[in-house]
Structures are given as C-alpha cells and as structure tokens.
Amino acid sequence: MALFNWDASYCIGIDKVDRQHEHLVAIVNRLDEAVAAGRDDGEIKGILKEALQYTQYHFKTEETLMANAGVVDTEHFRLHKRQHEEFVQTVVTLVGGLLQNGQPVTGELLQFLIKWLAEHILGSDREMARVIAAGAAVEDDDARLLDAERAESKLLAALQESEWRFRVIADAAPVLMWMSQADGRRPFFNQRWTDFTGLARSELEHGWQSAVHPDHLAALEARYAGADSGVGSVEYRLRRHDGDYRWMRETAVARHGADGAFEGYVGSCVDITDLKEHEAALTREVEARTAELRDANEKLAYDKAALQALFERLQQTQAQLLQSEKMASIGQLAAGVAHEINNPVGYVKSNLNALGGYLNDLVQIIETFGTDPAAAAQLIRDRDFAFMREDAGKLLGESLEGVDRVQHIVQDLKNFSHVDQAEWQAADLGRSLDSTLTLVWNDLKYKAEIVKDYQPLPPVECLSRQINQVFMNILVNAGQAIAQRGTITLRTRAEGAFAVVEIADTGQGMPPEVAKRIFEPFFTTKPVGSGTGLGLSIAYGIVKKHHGSLEVESTPGKGTTFRLRLPFARAEAAA
C-alpha cells in the first residue's frame, strides 16, 4: 500500500499543476519505500534533494500562474507564497538536522509531507485554481464554499495521517501483516513482509504470489477467492530472503465499510517452522515409540500365550503334586509316587527345551524367508530341517505320553485318598495329635524322645482329617531335622477363643533367611529327590482355611518350634 494514494479527487482542474502534484506524490512514495527497504543514505539523500528541488519548481509554477492571472496583489497570493516559504523552511530544517546528525529519515518528516500535501492540494491549491479562474478575490458564496473545501481537505489530511499511524503500528508489529481490497489486490504489506521476503513493497503489491511455495499457491488463492468467505487460519510455506521456505500460519478477517459492504481482508502471518519441526520430531518419536511398543506388545502377547500355556501346565502339575503330597502322608507310597511323577516331568521338560530350540530355528527360517529366500533355504539345510521335523514329532509324542502318565498317576491317587470329602466336626486336638503320632512313630522312634505337655482343651470344630495332615507334616519335618538323637515336645493349651498346639524339636534349626520361606510352595532345603517342598505349604493353607495361624520359631543348632492356633468355633468363611 503506497504511503499516499493519488486519485482524481485530488485534481484541482489545472492540468499542469495536477501533473506536478501527482509527481510530488510519487516522489514521497519513493522516499517512503526507500526508507522502508533500508536503502543506503546516498539514495535517500538523493530523493530528498529531488523532492525539495521539485517542490520549489512547483511553487514557482503556481506563483507564475497567479501572476499571469493578475492576482499578485491579492491577500490570497501573499498567503499562498508565505505557505510555500514556510514549507521550504520546515523541510530544510528537518532534513538538515537529520543529515547533520547522521540520523535516518524518521516518520516525523514523512508524516509532515503527507499532511502538508493533502492540505496544500485540497486547500490552498484548490482555492488558487478558483481565484485564477475568477480572476479576482473569491466572493462571499465562494468563500463559504472554500471554507467547506478547506474543512474537507483537513478531513482528508486527517485520514492520511490515520493511514500513516496504521502503517507505523503495522510496521512495528512482530508479525507479517497485509491488507487486500475487494477485488483481491493487496496494496499494503508491512515492513516485516519486506524484511522477510527481501521484496520491495512495489514488488509485493504486484507479485506477492511469487514468494509462496508453488505447492501451496493455488489452495491459498482459492481460500481468498470469495467475498467475506470467513477464511480463518491457513498454513503454507513462504520463501524467505535467503531462499529458504518457512512454514507460516496466516490468520485473516474480512473488512467491511460503514455500509456493511465487503472491502477485502486484513491478515497476519507468524513463522511456525520451528513448531512444525518440533511437531515432526515428536511425530517421528511417537511413531518410533509406537513401533517399539507394537513390537513389544506382539512379543508380550506371544510370551503371554506361552506363559499362559506353561502356567496352566504348571497349575495342573502343582495340583497333581499337592495331591501326591497329601497321599504321601498315608505311607511309603508317596515316595514311589513322587519318583513316578518326577521321571515323566523330567523328560517332558527336556523335550520342551529341545522343542524350544527347534521353534527358534523355525522362526528364524520364516523371518529370513520373507526378505531372503535363498538365505532361508540355506538355513533349512544348515539346521537339517528334515531331521528337526521328524525329531519334533517324536519329542511331542514322548512329552504327551509323559503328561498323560502324570495325569493318570494323580487321578489314581485322588480316587484313592478322598481327603477333601471330610466333614466339619468337633475334634479333640490332643487325641488327634496322639493318633497322628502313632502313624508316624515308625519314623521317629529311633531318633527322638517324645515329651507331652497337654493342658485341657475344649473341642475344636474343624476338618479333622486335614488337621491330622498338618500334624503329620510338622512331625515328619521335626523327625527329619534331628540328625541322631533328640527330643520332640508336644504342647496344647487354650488362649482365649483359640486352641494352641506347639510341636518343638531339638534338631538342627534354621537360619532366618530359610525360616521366612519355609511355607512357600516348592521351597525345600532337602537334597534333590528327597522332597517336593509342598508339605508345610499345604499345612499353612489348611490352617488359613480354618481362620487360624501357623508360626515358626527357629535357632540354628538349637531347634525349631511350630505354633498352631485354631479358633474353637467354626468361622463361616472356613466353610
């Protein structure tokens, strides 16, 4: 947008003067553009000198015209001449001060030139044209008309000053700003636009599209094709002065006149390249992390399925081993059963390890085949795929036979024992302890002296067969803890609503790190093949089922005490 837009409204009817006025306006606009573009001082001084010389030439032309019209002796001529002299003096003072101090041309000088041109053309020179045409002083009616024209000139000058202030504000804004007209032309771009693109305002007014990336130009022009289309925000790439394209976010709003008619858009742009690059980096990071998580999830899903299958197998095996431990309390059959179970479980595990290796080889072949069939074929030969396929079938068959063997053994033992079918009943814990002691006496009589310290106890409502199994497991452990000869002490007493049974031995005892794990399933300090590590775990579970507690105190080299607490009355949850 030019600093001063010349149009027919500024014509006063004297062609020569009108042409000079238009030329003066063009000089002022060139001065503004040179200042805005940061041209060198020599060029700006040249334009200032040209403006001053041409203005003086213009003043001489006007004074000659008035002299030829015979109005030299009028007050109007003297006033007009004085205005010329004051203008020249003011410009010389402003320009001289700037050049002497080495300061750049400021908005004060440009604003003065705009305001003076508007008032001079629309006021003084229009009055001059009227005087020359009349050949005498203006009559009263003409004077009133002249006053109106002077008021109009002041309003137009104020408008020019308002436009100037808008330019100052727009140039100081930290964003790229532009303004378009209803026909789509963009007559105004602020200083940021010229600094960013390296294009002069005149170049931008007639070819701003050249700075827009070709991939975005058509879409951008289409956004502004309609009147008052409510464009909002749009993103596109704009070429910077160094040739680099930068991402811009442009926001535009429609302008309307006093009558509501659409007059164009005013828009602003901000550089969002750094934001775009940050978003792209985040997107790449998210995609990478998503890919990692997807791969991890796939692996986890595979591992989960494998672990689930293994867990189910372990649950089955655990249930079978738990049942075998219960059956072991009946007699020597338990040792044979454990041996029978451990054998198939052992070679099933061995077979599974071998099958796992074959599975890894097969996965490697499949993955390689997708990218390099030749390499996959070589892997098939290297891994002896034919043997692997044949051996895998054998291993699976043996494993299934082993699992079937374990299942059959456990099922037979379960059918034999029927331990879980016992009913709740009131039991004398002292008598139950004695009965259990009788069953295991053969294992204890050569190793331990039995000491009984029974205090009277009310009957305890419980599953007596399961409680007997708890006693048996603890007594067997007590006997095994005594290396040569020792003592096992049995105590019973009442503590409030609970019956307490203690079984203490003078065996080897346990360190704290062993004692705190003694009730964990499968935990054992015995040599491999000598125990499953389930006896005390089963005992602990039975006591918890009765809403009681089972504690252990042990000192290495001195012995161990198991303390069992059971409520006298049956707890509902225990049912």
N, C-alpha and C positions, 0 to 999 in steps of 0.2 A: 504494500500500500504506500503510494507516494506521500511525502510529507504534506504537499499542497496539491490538491486535485483541481486542475483547471477545467472549467466548463463554460458554457455560453452565458451563464448567469453573471459572469464577471465582465462581460463585454460592455463598453460604455458608448459604442456607436462610432468611434473614430478608429478606422482600421489600423492606421499606423501606430496609434497608442495601444490598441488591443494587442497587436503583434508583439510590441515591446513588453507589455505586461506578461504575456504568455512566455516570452523568452526569459524574463526575470524569474517567473515561477519555475521554469525548467532549471535555471542556474541554482536556485535554492534547493530544489530536489536533488540535483547532482551533488551539492555540498553535503546534504544530509546523508546520502548514500556513501559518499567517500568517508565521512566520519564513522558511519556505522560499520563499514567494511575494514576500518583500521588502515586506510591508505597512508602513505608516507606524508610527512609535513610539507614537503615541497609541492605535492599535488594539491593539498588542501589550501595552502597559501595562494597557489595559482588561481584556484576557483574563487577565493575571497577577493583577490585583486580584480578578477574578471567581473565579479558581482558589483564591486564598488565603482569600477570604471563604466560599466554598462548602465548602472543606476544614474550616474552623473550625466551620461549621454542622454538617457531617457528624460531626466529633469530638464535638460536644455531643450529637448524636442517639445515638451509641454509648454515651457515658457515662450518659445518661439511661436507656437500655435496661438497662445493667448495674445501675444504682441501683435501678430498679424490680424487677430480678430478685433483689435482696438480696445482691449480691456486691461491694458497695463496699469492704468491709473486707478483701477478699482481696488476695493478692500480685499476682494477675493484673490486677486493676483498677488497682493502683498502677503496675505495669509498662506497662499499656496507656496510661494517662494520661501517663506520662513520655514514651512514644514520640510521642504527639500533640504534647506541648510541644516535644520536640526537632525534630520535623518543621517545625513552625511557625517555630521559631528559625532553622533552617537555610535555609528558603525565604526568610524575611525578610532574612537576611544576604546570600544570593546575589542576590536581586532588588534589594535596596537598593544593593549595591555596583555592580551593572550600571547601574542608573538614575542613581546619583550620578555615575559616571564617564562617562556618555553612551555606554556600550558596548552593542552589540546582544546579544540573548539568545544564549547560547552552547550548544554541545552538552553542556557540563557540567551545566547546570541541567536540560535535557530528559532527560539520562541519569539524573540523580538522581530525577526524578519517575517515570520508568518503573520503575526498580529498586525504589523505595520503594512504589509502587502494587502491584507484584507481590508483594513480601514482606508488605506490610500486609494485602492482601486474603486471600492464600493462607495466611499465617501467623497474624498477630495476630488478624485479624477472624474467621477460621475457628475459632480457639481460643475467641474471645469467644462465638461462637454456641454452641459446645459447652458452655461454662460457664453461659451463660444457660439453655440447655435443661436442664442437670443441676441448676441452682440451687445448686451448691456447687463446690468445687475439683475438679479432674479427678483421678480415681483413677489408680492405677499403670498399669493396662492402657490407660486412656485417654491417660495421659501418654506411653506408648510410641507410641501411635497419633499423638499430637500431634507427637512428635519426627519421625515419618515424614512427617507433613504439612508440618512446617517444612522438612525436607530437600527435599520436593517443591517447596515454594514457592521455596527457594533455586535449585533447578534451573530452574524456570520463569523466575525473575528473571534467571538467567544466560542463558537462551535469549533473553529480551527484550533483554538487554544485547548479545548476539551479533547479534541483528537490528539493533540500533541501530548497532553498529560497521559492519555491512554497509551500512547507509544512509549513514553518514559516508563510507565508501570510495566507494560508488556516486556520491554527490553530488560528490565531489572528482574523479571520473573525467572525462577530457576528451571523453567521448563520451556520446551519449544512451543510457540503459540502461532496460530494463523487465523485468518478470517476470510470467509468466502462470501460471494454475492449470490443472489437468487439464481443467476444463470450458471453458477458453478465456478466462475473465475475466482481466483484467490489473489486479491490485490494487496494483502498485508501478510508479512511474515516478520516475527520479532528478531531481535539481534541473535538470540540463541540459534535460530534456524540458520542464519548466515554463518555463524561461527561453526556450527556442527557440520553443515554440508560443504562449506567453502564456496558457496554460490552467492553472488550478489543478489540484492532484493529484486532487481530488474530481471535477473535470470530466473529467480524463483517464481516471479509473477507469471512468466510466460512458459516456464518449463519445470515446475517443481516435480512433475512426474518422473523426470529423468533420474532423480535421486532414490526413487522407490525401486525395490528389487523387482525384476520382471515377473517373478513367480507370484507376486502379491498385488501388482498394479491393477489388473482387471477387477479383482474382487474388491479392492479399495475404492476404485471409481464407482463400481456398482453400488456400494454402500451409500454413496452421496448423490446418486443419480436422481432420486425422488425428492420432492419438496417436503421438508419437515418430516423426514422418514424416521425420526427418533433413533438415530444411529447408535447412541450409547458408546460402548468401548469396542475397539478393534485393535488387533495386534498385527504388525507387519515389520519387514526389515527395511531400514533406511541407510543409504550409503553415507558414511562419514567422509570428511575431507581427505582422510588418508586412504580412501578406497575400501575400507573395511565396512561390511554391512553389520548394523547393530539392530537388535530387536527393540521395537518401540511399542508402547501401549498408548493408543490415542483415544481421547475422550472428546466428544463433540456434542454441542447442544444447538438447537435451532434459535435463530434470531428473528424477532418479529417487530414490525413497526407499530406506531401508535394505533393504526387501523387494524392491527392483527395480521396484516399480510406478511407472508414469509419473505425474509430478506437474506437468507443464507445461514451459514453456520459459523460458530467460533469454536475452535478446538485447541487442545493442548496435547503434547506428547512427552512421555518420560522414557528414558532408556532403561529397559528391563533385561538387557543382555546378561548381566551378572545373575539376575534372578532366574532367567531361563537356563543358564549353565548350571546353577545350583540345583534347579529342579531336575535337569537332565542327569546330573551326577546322582541325585537322590533316587531318580528312577532306575538308573543303572544299578545302584547299590541295592535297591529294593528287589529288582529283578534277580540280581545275583543271590541275594539272601533267600528270595523265594525259591530259586532253583536249588539252592543248598537245602532249604527246608523240605522242598518237594522230594529231593533225593533222600534226605534223612528220613522223611515220613515213609517213603517207599521201603527203605531199609528197615525202619522200625516196624512197619506193617509185616514185612517178611519175617523179621526176627520175632515179632509178637506172635505170629501164627506158629512159628516153630517152637517158641517158648510155651505157647498155649498147649500145643500138642504134647510137648515134653512134660508140662505141668500136669496135664491130665493123666499122662502115663505115670508120673511121679505120685499123683494122688491115688491112683489105683494101686501102685506098688506100696505106698505108705499105708493105705487101708489094709492091704494084704499083710504087710509086716506088723501092723498093730494087732491084727487078729492073731497072727502067728505068735506074738509076744504073750497074748492072753493064753493061748493054748500051751505055751511053754511052761506056764506056772503049774500045769497039771502033772508034768513028769518029764522024763528024758526025751519024750517025743519032740519037744521044742527044738532041741539041738539038731536032731536029724532034719526037721522041717526047715530050720534056718539054712542048713547046708544045702538042702534040695532047692531052696529059693535062690540062694546066692549063686549057685552054679549057672542056671539059665540067665539070671540077671547079668552075670559077669560077661558071658559071651554075647548077650544082646548088646551090652554097652560096647564091647569090642567091635561087633558087627556094625553098630551105628557109627562108630568112629571111622571105620573103613568106608561106609556108605557116604559119610560126610565128605571124605576126601574125593570120592567119585563125583559127588554132587558139585563140589567146587570146580573139578576139571570140566564137568559138563557145562556149567555156567560160563566158564572161560571160553569154551569152544563156541557156545551160542553167541556170546557177545562179540567174539572175533569174527564170526561168520558174517555178521551184519556189515562190517567195514572192510574185511579182507578175507574172502572165501578161500583163497589159496593158503593163507596162514592157518585158517581153521582146519583145512584138510591136513596140513602138516601136523597140527596139534592132535588130530584124531589118530594119525599114525604113531606119533610120539607117545601118546597115552595108551596105546593098544586098546582102542575103543571096543573091539570085539570081545577081548578078554574082560574088560570092565563091565560090559553089558551082561555077559554070562555070569561073572562072579557076583554082580549086584543081585541077580535073581536068586542065587544060592544064599547070599547073606540075608536077604529079606525072608526067604523061606525058613532059614535057621532061626532068625530073630522071632518070627511069628510062632515057630514051634516053642521057642523059649518062653515067650509071653504066655502062650497057651498053657505051657507047663506050670508056670507060676499061678495062673488063674485057677487051674484045676486043683492045685495043692491048697490054695487059700479057700476055695469053695468047699473042699472036703473038710478042712479044719473048722470052717464056720458051721457047717452042718453038724459037726461033732460036738462043738462046745455049747452053743446056745446060751452064752453068758449074758447077752443083752436082754434076755427074756425074763430075768428075775423080777420079782415084785417087791415093792416097798413093804418093810415090816419092822417092828420094834426088835432091836438086837441088843444082846449083852456083849459089849465090846471086849470085856475080859475073857469071856468064853470064846468069842470069835478069834481073839489073839492066840489063845491056847490051842484051838483047833488048827489054825494055820501053822503054829509052831510044830505041831505033831506031823504035818505034811512035809515040812522042810527039815525035820530033825535029822534025817539021814545025812544032810549036807552040813549040819552044824555040830553034831555030837563029838566029832574028833578035833574040833577047832576052838569051841567056845563053851564056857560055863554060863548057864542061863540064871539070871537073878531077876526075881519078880517083886515088884513093889506096887501092888494093886490097892487102890482105895475104892470104896463102894461107889458105883455109878448107876444112875437111873438108866432105863433102856433108851437107846438112841434109835430114832426112826430113820432107816437108811436102806439102801440096796445092799444087803449083807454079802452077797457073793462078790460084788465089786469092792467092798471094803476089805474082804478077805484077800482079794488080789493085791490091794495096796499093801496090806501087812506082809504078804508073801514077797512082793518085790523088794520091800525095805529089808526084810530079814535075810533074803538071799544076798543083797548087797552088803549087809553087815558081815555075813559069813565070809564073803569074798575079800573084804577089807582086812581081815585078820590073817596075817601071814602064817603063824604057827599056833599059838595058844593065847586066848584072851577071854574077855567077858562081854556078854550081851545082856544089858539091863532093860527090862520091860516095866514101864510105869503107866498107871492110869489114875486120873483124878478129875474132879469137877471144877470148872471155873465159870461161875455164873450160869449162863444159858448154854455153855459149851462143855462137851466132854473132851478131855485132853489125853492123848496116848503118846508116850515117848519111847523110842527104841534107840538105845545108845550102845555103841561098841567101843572097844579099846584097840581098834585097828590102826591102820597107817595114817588116817586123817587125810584132809585135802587142803591145798593152798587156796587162798581167797579167789584167785582167778578161775580155779576149777569149780569151787563150791557155787559161784554165782551162775554157772552154766549147767549145773547138774540136772535141771529139769527141762533143758532144751531137747527137742526131738532129735534123735540120732547122735547126740553127744555121748561119747564114752571114752574112758581112759584105758579100757581093756585092749589087749592086742587084737589085730585084725582077725576076724573069725570067731572071737570069743564073746561077742555081744552085739546087739543091734543099736543100743543107745536109746531104746524106747521104753524100758521098764519104768523108770522114775517119771518119764513124761506122761505115760499112761496113768500112773498113780496120781500125779498132780492134776490131771484133767478130771479124774473121778472125784477127787476132793472138792475141786471148784464146782463140779456139778451138784454137790451136796451143800454148797454155800459155806464151805469150811475153808481151812488154810493148811498148807503144808510147808514147814520151815526146816532149814538145816543149819546146824552149827558144827564147825569142824576145825580142829587144830592139828597141823601136821605132826605126826609122831605120837599123838595122844588119843585120837579117835574122833568119832562123829556121832551127833545126836540128831535124829529126825523127830520133829514135833508136829503131831496131827491134831487139829481142832475140828470138831464136828458139832453142829447145833443139835440139841436134844430133840427139838420139834422139827418136823419136815418143813422146809421152805417151799412156797408154792412154785417158784421158778425152777426148783430142782425137779419137779415132776416132768 
